[in-house]
Amino acid sequence: MTAPASAFFRQPVYLFYRHTMYLIVKYGHLTFVAFTFILFNLRVGLRQAMPAKPLPKLLRILPHLNDTLLLITGLWLIHLTRWIPFVNANWLGVKLIFLVLYVLWGALALRIAPRSKRGLFAYGMAMCCFAAIVLLAWFKPLLW
């Protein structure tokens, strides 16, 4: 008599594989988060320092590639952990809302004229959203 197929998923080797995969994807995700922070601040800083000069082509392409990989690893982590926003992980739903706000404020900060008060305000709001995203991911609070 053979064991049911679901017994395979409780085997130590499978659990080791799943945990190892989780760690690889998690640290990849954290690396992309760090690159996102660095690239966004570099782009804003260059626009502030040299407003008349356009950004180098690499700094116009690389952030999109990095953010795509960040999104893919984030979705992969959701799959591996089985966290569902606003169902069993309310903090993740709030984090996704802050992610949308970060993208909107960041796009606004890069589009508004450099050295303007509105541009600096948008940059500050983008950084506040980024900080909220990091804190929610770090502490995973029970929100309700």
Phi, psi and omega in degrees: 000133182263155179284151178297158182300327181293341179293333178300321185286353177258003181287145181302323181295316179296317180295322176297316179299314182296318179293319178296317178298318179301314182295320179297313182292320180299312181288331171296316178299316179296325176295316178294327176298315179297317178296323178299314180299313182295313183294319179296314180293325177295316179296315179294317180298317178294324177292326178287319184285320183228075186295332183280336183270131178290157178292146175301151183303322179300321180282353173265339183258314186304318179299326180290320176296314180298315182292329175295315178294325176297316179295317180298315180292327177296315177295325178295320177296320177299319179295315183292321184272344183062030173278135180240120181303135179064008175248289177247005178214079181299324179301327181290323176296317178294322178298320179294325175296315177296329178296315178297317178296321178299316180297316181295311179296321179294318177297320178296318180297327180276343182265329181289152181306134179299151178067013176269157179296322179295320179294319178292324177296315179297320177297315179298319178293321177298319180291325176296318177296319178298316179297320179296320179298314181296316180295319178295320180290325183288311188264338180046061184288154171278112188270329175195000000 
